[in-house]
Amino acid sequence: MAATPALAKTPGLVYVIGRSLYVSLTNRCNSVSLPSTRGKGFAMSTPLPPLVVEPSAVEIAAAVDGAWRERKDGYEAIVFAGLGEPTLRLDVLIEAAQKL
């Protein structure tokens, strides 16, 4: 994954896997995370830095907009995912999606 200027502004906020743009909303999780279920030594194919702060809906929309503009052929999907459970911030997820 090559970081573009928009992707590099807030490490861990948006990242690309394949043709999808992923958005991290939180590091918090109310369940067992995917890496934890895989046992010792498991590593994600794309290492994700933890978020330093939880982004606002405006910050998320700006990051997605910037990443989208930098990629001429766009993305197949925008995925709310990351190290934590995105629905723990459902209000922010909905607000960000509405801004997109």
N, CA, C and O atoms as CSV, one atom per row, in Angstrom:
chain,resi,resn,atom,element,x,y,z
A,1,MET,N,N,0.851,-1.170,0.000
A,1,MET,CA,C,0.000,0.000,0.000
A,1,MET,C,C,0.895,1.229,0.000
A,1,MET,O,O,1.671,1.446,0.930
A,2,ALA,N,N,0.782,2.007,-1.019
A,2,ALA,CA,C,1.546,3.242,-1.093
A,2,ALA,C,C,0.707,4.370,-0.516
A,2,ALA,O,O,-0.436,4.575,-0.925
A,3,ALA,N,N,1.268,5.090,0.423
A,3,ALA,CA,C,0.536,6.197,1.038
A,3,ALA,C,C,0.553,7.395,0.110
A,3,ALA,O,O,1.606,7.776,-0.402
A,4,THR,N,N,-0.600,7.983,-0.107
A,4,THR,CA,C,-0.699,9.209,-0.879
A,4,THR,C,C,-0.793,10.349,0.119
A,4,THR,O,O,-1.030,10.104,1.302
A,5,PRO,N,N,-0.613,11.598,-0.324
A,5,PRO,CA,C,-0.663,12.704,0.622
A,5,PRO,C,C,-1.919,12.719,1.493
A,5,PRO,O,O,-1.815,12.941,2.700
A,6,ALA,N,N,-3.102,12.489,0.921
A,6,ALA,CA,C,-4.331,12.496,1.728
A,6,ALA,C,C,-4.337,11.342,2.716
A,6,ALA,O,O,-4.796,11.492,3.848
A,7,LEU,N,N,-3.834,10.202,2.296
A,7,LEU,CA,C,-3.831,9.043,3.171
A,7,LEU,C,C,-2.829,9.197,4.300
A,7,LEU,O,O,-3.007,8.608,5.367
A,8,ALA,N,N,-1.782,9.975,4.087
A,8,ALA,CA,C,-0.715,10.104,5.077
A,8,ALA,C,C,-1.016,11.145,6.155
A,8,ALA,O,O,-0.329,11.165,7.176
A,9,LYS,N,N,-2.019,12.013,5.967
A,9,LYS,CA,C,-2.278,13.098,6.926
A,9,LYS,C,C,-2.636,12.595,8.313
A,9,LYS,O,O,-2.127,13.122,9.302
A,10,THR,N,N,-3.484,11.606,8.412
A,10,THR,CA,C,-3.877,11.019,9.686
A,10,THR,C,C,-3.640,9.522,9.597
A,10,THR,O,O,-4.498,8.788,9.106
A,11,PRO,N,N,-2.492,9.059,10.064
A,11,PRO,CA,C,-2.189,7.628,9.941
A,11,PRO,C,C,-3.292,6.751,10.519
A,11,PRO,O,O,-3.760,6.974,11.636
A,12,GLY,N,N,-3.694,5.765,9.753
A,12,GLY,CA,C,-4.709,4.827,10.194
A,12,GLY,C,C,-6.141,5.231,9.901
A,12,GLY,O,O,-7.040,4.401,10.037
A,13,LEU,N,N,-6.392,6.476,9.504
A,13,LEU,CA,C,-7.763,6.926,9.252
A,13,LEU,C,C,-8.332,6.291,7.991
A,13,LEU,O,O,-9.406,5.692,8.044
A,14,VAL,N,N,-7.652,6.403,6.876
A,14,VAL,CA,C,-8.072,5.744,5.639
A,14,VAL,C,C,-6.907,4.950,5.086
A,14,VAL,O,O,-5.750,5.357,5.196
A,15,TYR,N,N,-7.224,3.816,4.494
A,15,TYR,CA,C,-6.204,2.972,3.884
A,15,TYR,C,C,-6.848,2.187,2.762
A,15,TYR,O,O,-8.071,2.057,2.704
A,16,VAL,N,N,-6.020,1.661,1.868
A,16,VAL,CA,C,-6.511,0.973,0.682
A,16,VAL,C,C,-6.134,-0.498,0.745
A,16,VAL,O,O,-4.992,-0.855,1.035
A,17,ILE,N,N,-7.118,-1.340,0.468
A,17,ILE,CA,C,-6.866,-2.758,0.253
A,17,ILE,C,C,-7.573,-3.101,-1.047
A,17,ILE,O,O,-8.790,-2.952,-1.160
A,18,GLY,N,N,-6.810,-3.556,-2.020
A,18,GLY,CA,C,-7.384,-3.849,-3.335
A,18,GLY,C,C,-7.943,-2.587,-3.955
A,18,GLY,O,O,-7.240,-1.585,-4.083
A,19,ARG,N,N,-9.215,-2.635,-4.344
A,19,ARG,CA,C,-9.861,-1.473,-4.959
A,19,ARG,C,C,-10.872,-0.825,-4.015
A,19,ARG,O,O,-11.782,-0.118,-4.447
A,20,SER,N,N,-10.694,-1.081,-2.722
A,20,SER,CA,C,-11.603,-0.505,-1.728
A,20,SER,C,C,-10.868,0.475,-0.829
A,20,SER,O,O,-9.698,0.279,-0.498
A,21,LEU,N,N,-11.564,1.522,-0.443
A,21,LEU,CA,C,-11.045,2.510,0.494
A,21,LEU,C,C,-11.654,2.209,1.860
A,21,LEU,O,O,-12.874,2.224,2.020
A,22,TYR,N,N,-10.810,1.940,2.827
A,22,TYR,CA,C,-11.249,1.598,4.182
A,22,TYR,C,C,-11.127,2.811,5.091
A,22,TYR,O,O,-10.199,3.608,4.959
A,23,VAL,N,N,-12.065,2.943,6.007
A,23,VAL,CA,C,-12.111,4.064,6.946
A,23,VAL,C,C,-12.156,3.505,8.365
A,23,VAL,O,O,-13.020,2.694,8.697
A,24,SER,N,N,-11.212,3.949,9.200
A,24,SER,CA,C,-11.188,3.565,10.613
A,24,SER,C,C,-11.922,4.609,11.421
A,24,SER,O,O,-11.676,5.806,11.272
A,25,LEU,N,N,-12.827,4.159,12.280
A,25,LEU,CA,C,-13.556,5.091,13.142
A,25,LEU,C,C,-13.074,5.059,14.580
A,25,LEU,O,O,-13.177,6.056,15.294
A,26,THR,N,N,-12.542,3.910,15.011
A,26,THR,CA,C,-12.146,3.756,16.409
A,26,THR,C,C,-11.204,2.576,16.569
A,26,THR,O,O,-11.153,1.691,15.714
A,27,ASN,N,N,-10.463,2.566,17.660
A,27,ASN,CA,C,-9.665,1.398,18.042
A,27,ASN,C,C,-10.432,0.533,19.032
A,27,ASN,O,O,-10.033,-0.595,19.322
A,28,ARG,N,N,-11.546,1.071,19.554
A,28,ARG,CA,C,-12.314,0.363,20.579
A,28,ARG,C,C,-13.078,-0.821,19.986
A,28,ARG,O,O,-13.557,-0.773,18.853
A,29,CYS,N,N,-13.175,-1.878,20.781
A,29,CYS,CA,C,-13.897,-3.062,20.331
A,29,CYS,C,C,-14.628,-3.676,21.523
A,29,CYS,O,O,-14.061,-3.802,22.609
A,30,ASN,N,N,-15.884,-4.055,21.315
A,30,ASN,CA,C,-16.664,-4.643,22.395
A,30,ASN,C,C,-16.768,-6.167,22.265
A,30,ASN,O,O,-17.635,-6.797,22.870
A,31,SER,N,N,-15.884,-6.734,21.479
A,31,SER,CA,C,-15.881,-8.176,21.243
A,31,SER,C,C,-14.430,-8.621,21.067
A,31,SER,O,O,-13.505,-7.856,21.341
A,32,VAL,N,N,-14.238,-9.820,20.624
A,32,VAL,CA,C,-12.891,-10.311,20.332
A,32,VAL,C,C,-12.545,-9.887,18.910
A,32,VAL,O,O,-13.297,-10.175,17.979
A,33,SER,N,N,-11.424,-9.211,18.734
A,33,SER,CA,C,-11.048,-8.721,17.415
A,33,SER,C,C,-10.579,-9.862,16.515
A,33,SER,O,O,-10.182,-10.922,16.998
A,34,LEU,N,N,-10.629,-9.637,15.219
A,34,LEU,CA,C,-10.195,-10.642,14.241
A,34,LEU,C,C,-8.786,-11.142,14.527
A,34,LEU,O,O,-8.583,-12.355,14.588
A,35,PRO,N,N,-7.795,-10.257,14.706
A,35,PRO,CA,C,-6.446,-10.765,14.989
A,35,PRO,C,C,-6.394,-11.635,16.247
A,35,PRO,O,O,-5.650,-12.614,16.297
A,36,SER,N,N,-7.184,-11.277,17.259
A,36,SER,CA,C,-7.182,-12.056,18.503
A,36,SER,C,C,-7.724,-13.464,18.295
A,36,SER,O,O,-7.299,-14.395,18.978
A,37,THR,N,N,-8.652,-13.632,17.365
A,37,THR,CA,C,-9.231,-14.963,17.122
A,37,THR,C,C,-8.274,-15.873,16.374
A,37,THR,O,O,-8.461,-17.090,16.354
A,38,ARG,N,N,-7.258,-15.298,15.762
A,38,ARG,CA,C,-6.334,-16.076,14.929
A,38,ARG,C,C,-5.136,-16.622,15.705
A,38,ARG,O,O,-4.394,-17.461,15.194
A,39,GLY,N,N,-4.948,-16.155,16.919
A,39,GLY,CA,C,-3.874,-16.683,17.750
A,39,GLY,C,C,-2.544,-15.963,17.569
A,39,GLY,O,O,-2.416,-15.033,16.773
A,40,LYS,N,N,-1.556,-16.428,18.339
A,40,LYS,CA,C,-0.215,-15.820,18.321
A,40,LYS,C,C,0.390,-15.886,16.924
A,40,LYS,O,O,0.207,-16.863,16.198
A,41,GLY,N,N,1.096,-14.853,16.570
A,41,GLY,CA,C,1.813,-14.825,15.303
A,41,GLY,C,C,0.987,-14.374,14.114
A,41,GLY,O,O,1.536,-14.181,13.030
A,42,PHE,N,N,-0.319,-14.199,14.284
A,42,PHE,CA,C,-1.145,-13.743,13.168
A,42,PHE,C,C,-0.846,-12.283,12.885
A,42,PHE,O,O,-0.720,-11.477,13.807
A,43,ALA,N,N,-0.733,-11.943,11.610
A,43,ALA,CA,C,-0.508,-10.556,11.213
A,43,ALA,C,C,-1.462,-10.212,10.084
A,43,ALA,O,O,-1.670,-11.011,9.171
A,44,MET,N,N,-2.033,-9.038,10.148
A,44,MET,CA,C,-2.901,-8.567,9.071
A,44,MET,C,C,-2.063,-8.374,7.810
A,44,MET,O,O,-0.887,-8.021,7.899
A,45,SER,N,N,-2.647,-8.600,6.653
A,45,SER,CA,C,-1.913,-8.438,5.396
A,45,SER,C,C,-1.514,-6.989,5.163
A,45,SER,O,O,-0.494,-6.711,4.532
A,46,THR,N,N,-2.311,-6.080,5.670
A,46,THR,CA,C,-1.984,-4.657,5.605
A,46,THR,C,C,-1.888,-4.157,7.037
A,46,THR,O,O,-2.912,-3.995,7.701
A,47,PRO,N,N,-0.678,-3.908,7.527
A,47,PRO,CA,C,-0.553,-3.439,8.915
A,47,PRO,C,C,-1.254,-2.088,9.092
A,47,PRO,O,O,-1.090,-1.175,8.282
A,48,LEU,N,N,-2.028,-1.985,10.153
A,48,LEU,CA,C,-2.784,-0.761,10.403
A,48,LEU,C,C,-2.272,-0.067,11.655
A,48,LEU,O,O,-2.213,-0.670,12.726
A,49,PRO,N,N,-1.904,1.198,11.518
A,49,PRO,CA,C,-1.532,1.923,12.731
A,49,PRO,C,C,-2.790,2.262,13.519
A,49,PRO,O,O,-3.814,2.594,12.922
A,50,PRO,N,N,-2.737,2.187,14.830
A,50,PRO,CA,C,-3.913,2.571,15.611
A,50,PRO,C,C,-4.173,4.070,15.474
A,50,PRO,O,O,-3.244,4.857,15.299
A,51,LEU,N,N,-5.427,4.447,15.554
A,51,LEU,CA,C,-5.775,5.866,15.513
A,51,LEU,C,C,-5.258,6.546,16.781
A,51,LEU,O,O,-5.323,5.971,17.867
A,52,VAL,N,N,-4.753,7.750,16.643
A,52,VAL,CA,C,-4.296,8.530,17.789
A,52,VAL,C,C,-5.500,9.194,18.458
A,52,VAL,O,O,-5.579,9.264,19.684
A,53,VAL,N,N,-6.419,9.671,17.650
A,53,VAL,CA,C,-7.681,10.233,18.134
A,53,VAL,C,C,-8.809,9.698,17.258
A,53,VAL,O,O,-8.580,9.324,16.108
A,54,GLU,N,N,-10.015,9.660,17.794
A,54,GLU,CA,C,-11.166,9.246,17.002
A,54,GLU,C,C,-11.606,10.429,16.140
A,54,GLU,O,O,-11.877,11.508,16.666
A,55,PRO,N,N,-11.679,10.238,14.829
A,55,PRO,CA,C,-11.996,11.356,13.932
A,55,PRO,C,C,-13.465,11.748,13.974
A,55,PRO,O,O,-14.339,10.935,14.274
A,56,SER,N,N,-13.711,13.007,13.667
A,56,SER,CA,C,-15.085,13.501,13.548
A,56,SER,C,C,-15.622,13.115,12.169
A,56,SER,O,O,-14.864,12.692,11.296
A,57,ALA,N,N,-16.920,13.264,11.985
A,57,ALA,CA,C,-17.535,12.986,10.684
A,57,ALA,C,C,-16.965,13.909,9.606
A,57,ALA,O,O,-16.772,13.485,8.467
A,58,VAL,N,N,-16.698,15.150,9.956
A,58,VAL,CA,C,-16.118,16.106,9.002
A,58,VAL,C,C,-14.722,15.660,8.589
A,58,VAL,O,O,-14.379,15.717,7.408
A,59,GLU,N,N,-13.914,15.216,9.549
A,59,GLU,CA,C,-12.555,14.737,9.235
A,59,GLU,C,C,-12.602,13.487,8.359
A,59,GLU,O,O,-11.798,13.343,7.438
A,60,ILE,N,N,-13.527,12.597,8.639
A,60,ILE,CA,C,-13.665,11.380,7.836
A,60,ILE,C,C,-14.054,11.740,6.409
A,60,ILE,O,O,-13.449,11.249,5.456
A,61,ALA,N,N,-15.064,12.595,6.257
A,61,ALA,CA,C,-15.520,12.994,4.925
A,61,ALA,C,C,-14.392,13.675,4.141
A,61,ALA,O,O,-14.238,13.431,2.944
A,62,ALA,N,N,-13.614,14.516,4.800
A,62,ALA,CA,C,-12.506,15.202,4.134
A,62,ALA,C,C,-11.432,14.207,3.691
A,62,ALA,O,O,-10.897,14.326,2.588
A,63,ALA,N,N,-11.115,13.231,4.540
A,63,ALA,CA,C,-10.103,12.234,4.191
A,63,ALA,C,C,-10.561,11.368,3.023
A,63,ALA,O,O,-9.780,11.080,2.116
A,64,VAL,N,N,-11.824,10.952,3.045
A,64,VAL,CA,C,-12.358,10.140,1.943
A,64,VAL,C,C,-12.376,10.957,0.662
A,64,VAL,O,O,-11.980,10.463,-0.394
A,65,ASP,N,N,-12.828,12.193,0.742
A,65,ASP,CA,C,-12.864,13.068,-0.433
A,65,ASP,C,C,-11.465,13.248,-1.014
A,65,ASP,O,O,-11.280,13.157,-2.228
A,66,GLY,N,N,-10.484,13.502,-0.158
A,66,GLY,CA,C,-9.111,13.690,-0.633
A,66,GLY,C,C,-8.554,12.436,-1.285
A,66,GLY,O,O,-7.925,12.508,-2.341
A,67,ALA,N,N,-8.782,11.289,-0.659
A,67,ALA,CA,C,-8.298,10.029,-1.227
A,67,ALA,C,C,-8.989,9.737,-2.553
A,67,ALA,O,O,-8.356,9.266,-3.498
A,68,TRP,N,N,-10.284,10.017,-2.622
A,68,TRP,CA,C,-11.054,9.761,-3.841
A,68,TRP,C,C,-10.537,10.626,-4.990
A,68,TRP,O,O,-10.382,10.143,-6.112
A,69,ARG,N,N,-10.274,11.887,-4.715
A,69,ARG,CA,C,-9.796,12.812,-5.757
A,69,ARG,C,C,-8.415,12.412,-6.295
A,69,ARG,O,O,-8.101,12.653,-7.460
A,70,GLU,N,N,-7.601,11.802,-5.436
A,70,GLU,CA,C,-6.249,11.420,-5.843
A,70,GLU,C,C,-6.217,10.153,-6.693
A,70,GLU,O,O,-5.218,9.880,-7.358
A,71,ARG,N,N,-7.280,9.392,-6.677
A,71,ARG,CA,C,-7.311,8.139,-7.437
A,71,ARG,C,C,-8.257,8.322,-8.617
A,71,ARG,O,O,-9.476,8.362,-8.453
A,72,LYS,N,N,-7.680,8.431,-9.796
A,72,LYS,CA,C,-8.444,8.770,-10.995
A,72,LYS,C,C,-9.579,7.806,-11.296
A,72,LYS,O,O,-10.632,8.221,-11.779
A,73,ASP,N,N,-9.378,6.528,-11.017
A,73,ASP,CA,C,-10.414,5.541,-11.330
A,73,ASP,C,C,-11.297,5.218,-10.129
A,73,ASP,O,O,-12.089,4.279,-10.191
A,74,GLY,N,N,-11.180,5.972,-9.040
A,74,GLY,CA,C,-12.031,5.801,-7.867
A,74,GLY,C,C,-11.832,4.472,-7.162
A,74,GLY,O,O,-10.803,3.817,-7.330
A,75,TYR,N,N,-12.795,4.089,-6.393
A,75,TYR,CA,C,-12.762,2.848,-5.617
A,75,TYR,C,C,-14.047,2.070,-5.866
A,75,TYR,O,O,-15.072,2.654,-6.220
A,76,GLU,N,N,-13.995,0.779,-5.687
A,76,GLU,CA,C,-15.204,-0.033,-5.829
A,76,GLU,C,C,-16.114,0.117,-4.619
A,76,GLU,O,O,-17.332,-0.022,-4.729
A,77,ALA,N,N,-15.517,0.403,-3.459
A,77,ALA,CA,C,-16.308,0.489,-2.236
A,77,ALA,C,C,-15.605,1.362,-1.210
A,77,ALA,O,O,-14.384,1.518,-1.229
A,78,ILE,N,N,-16.401,1.923,-0.320
A,78,ILE,CA,C,-15.888,2.567,0.877
A,78,ILE,C,C,-16.339,1.674,2.022
A,78,ILE,O,O,-17.530,1.406,2.176
A,79,VAL,N,N,-15.384,1.215,2.825
A,79,VAL,CA,C,-15.666,0.242,3.879
A,79,VAL,C,C,-15.325,0.859,5.232
A,79,VAL,O,O,-14.198,1.304,5.453
A,80,PHE,N,N,-16.294,0.883,6.127
A,80,PHE,CA,C,-16.033,1.338,7.493
A,80,PHE,C,C,-15.564,0.119,8.280
A,80,PHE,O,O,-16.337,-0.802,8.543
A,81,ALA,N,N,-14.286,0.128,8.652
A,81,ALA,CA,C,-13.675,-1.025,9.317
A,81,ALA,C,C,-12.592,-0.511,10.259
A,81,ALA,O,O,-12.819,0.444,11.002
A,82,GLY,N,N,-11.420,-1.135,10.234
A,82,GLY,CA,C,-10.302,-0.685,11.052
A,82,GLY,C,C,-9.994,-1.630,12.189
A,82,GLY,O,O,-10.417,-2.786,12.176
A,83,LEU,N,N,-9.260,-1.144,13.171
A,83,LEU,CA,C,-8.864,-1.975,14.309
A,83,LEU,C,C,-9.993,-2.186,15.305
A,83,LEU,O,O,-9.972,-3.155,16.063
A,84,GLY,N,N,-10.970,-1.303,15.316
A,84,GLY,CA,C,-12.069,-1.403,16.265
A,84,GLY,C,C,-13.391,-1.690,15.585
A,84,GLY,O,O,-13.443,-1.949,14.382
A,85,GLU,N,N,-14.449,-1.642,16.360
A,85,GLU,CA,C,-15.799,-1.899,15.860
A,85,GLU,C,C,-16.444,-0.571,15.468
A,85,GLU,O,O,-16.777,0.232,16.340
A,86,PRO,N,N,-16.625,-0.328,14.162
A,86,PRO,CA,C,-17.124,0.966,13.715
A,86,PRO,C,C,-18.505,1.333,14.251
A,86,PRO,O,O,-18.805,2.515,14.420
A,87,THR,N,N,-19.349,0.338,14.519
A,87,THR,CA,C,-20.694,0.678,14.988
A,87,THR,C,C,-20.718,1.180,16.428
A,87,THR,O,O,-21.762,1.626,16.904
A,88,LEU,N,N,-19.588,1.115,17.128
A,88,LEU,CA,C,-19.510,1.756,18.444
A,88,LEU,C,C,-19.605,3.269,18.298
A,88,LEU,O,O,-19.872,3.981,19.265
A,89,ARG,N,N,-19.384,3.749,17.084
A,89,ARG,CA,C,-19.519,5.184,16.778
A,89,ARG,C,C,-20.552,5.370,15.673
A,89,ARG,O,O,-20.335,6.114,14.717
A,90,LEU,N,N,-21.672,4.682,15.823
A,90,LEU,CA,C,-22.697,4.662,14.783
A,90,LEU,C,C,-23.162,6.058,14.386
A,90,LEU,O,O,-23.388,6.321,13.204
A,91,ASP,N,N,-23.307,6.950,15.352
A,91,ASP,CA,C,-23.737,8.310,15.030
A,91,ASP,C,C,-22.751,9.001,14.101
A,91,ASP,O,O,-23.164,9.699,13.175
A,92,VAL,N,N,-21.454,8.817,14.331
A,92,VAL,CA,C,-20.424,9.418,13.482
A,92,VAL,C,C,-20.388,8.714,12.126
A,92,VAL,O,O,-20.227,9.372,11.097
A,93,LEU,N,N,-20.534,7.404,12.109
A,93,LEU,CA,C,-20.557,6.650,10.853
A,93,LEU,C,C,-21.692,7.152,9.961
A,93,LEU,O,O,-21.486,7.412,8.776
A,94,ILE,N,N,-22.880,7.285,10.529
A,94,ILE,CA,C,-24.029,7.754,9.748
A,94,ILE,C,C,-23.812,9.172,9.258
A,94,ILE,O,O,-24.072,9.475,8.093
A,95,GLU,N,N,-23.343,10.038,10.131
A,95,GLU,CA,C,-23.103,11.428,9.725
A,95,GLU,C,C,-22.051,11.516,8.620
A,95,GLU,O,O,-22.221,12.266,7.659
A,96,ALA,N,N,-20.964,10.750,8.753
A,96,ALA,CA,C,-19.917,10.754,7.722
A,96,ALA,C,C,-20.464,10.226,6.399
A,96,ALA,O,O,-20.193,10.798,5.344
A,97,ALA,N,N,-21.235,9.135,6.450
A,97,ALA,CA,C,-21.808,8.572,5.228
A,97,ALA,C,C,-22.737,9.573,4.542
A,97,ALA,O,O,-22.756,9.660,3.315
A,98,GLN,N,N,-23.494,10.317,5.316
A,98,GLN,CA,C,-24.394,11.314,4.737
A,98,GLN,C,C,-23.607,12.447,4.062
A,98,GLN,O,O,-24.071,13.032,3.082
A,99,LYS,N,N,-22.429,12.748,4.585
A,99,LYS,CA,C,-21.600,13.815,4.002
A,99,LYS,C,C,-20.939,13.375,2.695
A,99,LYS,O,O,-20.543,14.200,1.873
A,100,LEU,N,N,-20.830,12.052,2.523
A,100,LEU,CA,C,-20.212,11.535,1.312
A,100,LEU,C,C,-21.221,11.550,0.187
A,100,LEU,O,O,-20.903,11.151,-0.933
